[in-house]
């Protein structure tokens, strides 16, 4: 009976957190689409937009390198100490005592490194980097303290702030790159201020709690995540550098950029689930039936992502034509199914990464990701002059697939998970058939693919669809009852 109650509690927490955290993942993505026309329009030059993109990439590199990913330790250890106020204060104090001075010193170096920019722009860039670092630390602390709603609200504030300040700075005030960077700073600073004061993080900072042992514990956990973060960046960005410096050049990069747009929808589906799952993996990792729970969740995740992938493959040709208006990019479409498969394996390996985090096995996360990054870059370089653009998409697929397969078996060192290999292979075979049909340029194949894709989604996720249907039905009934009561 206790085991059954635990199961209900775990599933309830997962559904609730998935819904709350999805607000903080979906809206920021939408903000990017809203601001893109302004950033690429007549109010910013192409060179300025290129520099803007470089600044964004630098931000994704500086955060893990500067802080040694100590913010990931905030989430991990606070999850275990949600009922221990003193220990929470100790962790939060030591995290800020490390992150703030180290970030300031690093940003002084960055300021002089960016000597080609104007003095004012360099100040705003460094201010944005600092605000971004502080906001990310605050978010991980907030998640660790189970304030998921505030976490999502802070992400929404950042997204809205980015849209509003970009419109004001770039569109109305014509400030170009300076206006765009100021908008990034204002968005991150607003997000940080909301969390810092709304969740009263400032009350947890007590310099008398500084402890070398606590800091050592936090950094021992977090520093292996630095090569993991850098390696993930390599896997995502190295393709573009290899293409740029090959015979394909900027034209090839444009085609590849277009090809990556649709597969990012699968990543969005994964992100809405991943944050909530990571929390569950940590909180319940001491349950007696945890191996069974992880195994069931693996099957659920595999079916969910396979179902989404099947549905997206079925409509991919139509989405590509809808979102990519310029026909010059249509030759990039054959890369789409390959990149979809790569994103699928990335999502599944990220699921397994959540279990590594639950067992503090951050070294395993770092090593597996580094190996995958080396495979990605090596495959890219070896094949780029032989098969052209296919080298980038195939290297992405191969690296993520190897990452997934290695983690699939390596994770059993920590928890004895069981897999339904027959189901895994059969579902994957259906996905491969869909990929082949997706590439066929005739109505019959596309129609057949559409039927398979939609059917696959509903069959694989029937229990989930059933639950959603019941909840919608209950909500409609409540609505009718309220209207009926109001009529009386």
Steps between C-alpha positions, in 0.01 A plus 500: 500500500788734589666424166177582316469832686861585410423429135196729502698770681790478254276508194292786641811705576639430152181607321464813714863608461501423128206735450648778717854477358373481142387861538859597565636311197244563226449878541871593479518310171201695370671824606792411274267470201331832583827698526667337198326720236611814689860382541527398136304797364607842379577631850808277542771441243594143406843547658337616825269200504802275446673658801178463700500127423867475607417672831221247563739212427762652732239520778432125467874435535587747776231381744631142546868596471484787751283345772630141462129413470457549875135593436431134407621403848249749644211312342638154582580550869207726583266229372633274778472769770156649450414454866836624637501880518852530644655278230312691229649830619844344515479376139355825361755718684799300375368492143467879482829550686669306219296601194494879547873583548614239245253640244614858559867408454421304183296784355787745549702268273209485252477881501860537382470201265221680310723802434372538141154600627421846632553568872124538561409181314763302693349622827150392394625160379674434833192624689285257301738208566495574875119533509469176302730317745313631806161420346605142420633445852177639648290276275683185605466597868129564445452160337698333776264653757198364303378845391436387143227755440735787585763340277258505206380852578860622499552342157180666376618837638830452316318414175258792522783733604707393201209571263403835653852640544606383154202676344576818697878499451527375140168591338406830668833645618705366206789401728603202287734249666527709819121496537485123445767430764338740749174310443675172588641656818165647607322169440752296703523764776119512532485121523772493768342779708163325496647176635743662744225699675184295432649173633703697761832345404671799664383370840701183446832681451699502823875551472555333838402173328792505259655154502792355310356149539160601360657683204727204433198266501309724257793541259587129515151435367484787250839529329460182286192670356724767343645271230149362456364849429791585273467169314128552444587841359759339269240251371251777430738755348794306351293397197463864401873573535596194293250596230618861504865408443423232239418549132131543602567831680226743602251358248532155656456649846182673387360172369598313816347772721172463308511121539538524880188714555233226480689238714520761778127440554587153634748659742224733620277196571787342693582813702146526641545157661873488578517758782214339693645152446843602634339618824305174540814295429681672789218511757391136466837331435496339845161327452513120521341454157713767332646264237149407390394866503795612288435211257133591465586866450758406235230314308260793541764748381599278207137464391430870549799617298441230234139610473592867464771410250257291296244778494758767407650284224151461356452877469866603453471565121201729555665679795816556297309665217296704747794634705770517232356731238808529277516209253879530486506318835293199385811297415570491876189289570673156470697595815181539704420130571866435594501796739167383644659164585796679656269711716310185602817332628605824672167508687534139614861547611392813694238286678774261611712800597233588756568167674874570505421828676282317755799282594752788496678329208594826329837357394318241287291776341814695411695203361215368285428845355870569425526171310186586301636849419831355373308251281282783366791724406715217357217361283420851380857578393557159333179503295434868418695495168362158401124531563457874555216618724410142594821489706359753747165328550645145505773596750231647725292183473795264558633691804161521673421137419830381651441725801158341553616140453798544733286653773231236449736230629733709717210626715449146629811545714282721721151351463396166350260624233317257274425570135251352258750458215242351260274803541794741469614342171150467350413865573833614358440300181167682456683832546754403231217414258345840574833672431519328160139589415564860610762534225275371222367779284155363419155543651439126558814455713436819698137400562602151612766654726243732652275205591792304652630802693170602657410136573841442660455799727159390630588130530829557683351762730149361545513511885610864489237591239238323712595702812494829307162410347355424845631827644360700209167321537491580874583866433218528241255344745600748772458785254148389404406454865615853583304644207195302603532618862546860382186470283293399795 
